[in-house]
Amino acid sequence: DSLRAKRDAMLSALGEYFPPTCSWSQPNGGMMIWVRLPAGADTWKALEKALDRNVIYNPGPVFRANRDGHNYLRLTYSHNTPEEIRKGVAILAAVFEEEGFF
């Protein structure tokens, strides 16, 4: 699968499973998408629950010198198939909803 097809699968799944209170980058290249959740969401807090369901992401504070940005996360689409990406985004949305992020 091409990176473009994988990126498009992730963007499509985000649009389907994440509410309009979230936003994300629309990359022209690369392998990652930045996602912003509503204020108050803590991506560190939900990571273990996502991992328990075989979905991994990078919490936003990992990439910030002062470790803020708890409502951000980075998703990588280069490794998985479009079908796996779609399923993973659906699982992630369910985890975030259970955590009360949206």
C-alpha positions in Angstrom: 0.0 0.0 0.0 1.2 3.5 -0.8 1.7 6.1 1.9 -0.9 8.2 0.2 -3.5 5.5 0.5 -2.6 5.0 4.2 -2.8 8.7 4.9 -6.1 8.9 3.1 -7.4 6.0 5.1 -6.4 7.7 8.4 -7.9 11.1 7.4 -11.1 9.4 6.3 -11.4 7.4 9.5 -10.6 10.5 11.7 -13.4 12.3 9.9 -15.8 9.4 10.5 -15.0 8.5 14.1 -13.8 11.7 15.7 -16.2 14.5 16.5 -15.9 18.1 15.1 -14.5 19.2 18.5 -11.2 17.6 17.3 -8.9 18.7 14.5 -5.9 17.2 12.8 -3.2 18.1 10.3 -3.6 17.3 6.6 -0.1 16.3 5.6 1.0 16.5 2.0 3.8 14.0 2.8 5.5 12.3 5.6 4.1 9.5 7.8 2.3 11.2 10.7 -0.8 13.2 11.6 -1.1 15.5 14.6 -4.5 15.4 16.3 -5.9 18.0 18.7 -8.5 16.8 21.2 -10.7 19.2 23.2 -9.1 21.1 26.0 -8.9 19.0 29.2 -8.2 15.8 27.4 -5.1 14.0 28.6 -3.5 11.7 26.0 -1.1 10.2 28.6 -4.1 9.1 30.7 -5.7 7.1 27.9 -2.5 5.5 26.5 -2.5 2.4 28.6 -6.2 1.7 27.7 -5.4 2.1 24.0 -2.4 -0.2 24.3 -4.6 -2.8 26.0 -6.6 -2.8 22.8 -3.5 -3.0 20.6 -3.5 0.6 19.4 -0.5 2.9 20.0 0.0 6.6 19.6 2.4 9.2 20.8 1.1 11.6 23.4 1.7 15.2 22.5 3.8 16.1 25.6 6.6 13.7 24.4 7.4 16.3 21.7 7.2 19.4 23.9 10.2 20.7 25.9 7.9 21.8 28.7 5.7 18.7 28.4 2.5 20.6 27.8 0.0 19.8 25.0 -1.7 16.9 26.9 -4.7 17.2 24.5 -2.5 16.4 21.4 -1.3 13.2 20.0 0.7 12.0 17.0 -0.6 9.1 14.8 1.7 7.3 12.4 0.2 5.7 9.3 3.2 4.2 7.5 3.3 0.8 9.2 -0.3 -0.5 9.0 -2.7 -1.3 6.2 -5.6 1.0 5.4 -7.9 -1.6 6.9 -5.9 -1.7 10.1 -5.7 2.0 10.2 -9.5 2.3 10.0 -10.0 -0.2 12.7 -7.4 1.4 15.0 -8.9 4.9 14.6 -12.3 3.5 15.5 -10.8 1.8 18.6 -9.0 5.0 19.6 -12.2 7.0 19.3 -14.0 4.5 21.5 -11.2 4.8 24.1 -11.3 8.6 24.1 -15.0 8.6 24.4 -14.8 6.2 27.4 -12.3 8.6 29.0 -14.7 11.5 28.5 -12.6 13.4 26.1 -15.5 13.8 23.7 
